[in-house]
Amino acid sequence: MNQRTVHTLDAPAPAGAYSQGVIAGGFLFTSGFGPQNPATGEVPHGVAAQTTQVLRNVAAVLAEEGLTMRDVVKVTTHLQHLKRDFHAYDAAYREFFGDARPVRTTVGSDLMDILVEIDVVAALPGTRTPG
């Protein structure tokens, strides 16, 4: 399979042996991003602020390829405290996606010192189905 990695300085650098994003099969797949500010490394407090920063990080990888959140077709979210934080997370999430409603899976996970981690799959131009 033909694939290519995507990297931007506008999102946090990988903390291990993985890429920020990979293009393959007409899609851009991002890694799971946490809420670190790429310029300062700071993590905001609260799930809403962390969700906002995570989605800014995801959007930066998409932008590197000329994509936006409207190109996202699948979202996977991990919440440290699923029941406690879901509504605040969902409200922040809606600010980024508006009426665009990609499919989404949200699960509770044991995260390392953060409240939210998100990865997405976005369709590249020419692979979207009209409708």
Summary of the structure (lengths in Angstrom):
residues: 131
radius of gyration: 14.1
end to end distance: 28.3
largest distance: 41.7
contacts: 385
relative contact order: 0.23
helix: 28%
strand: 27%
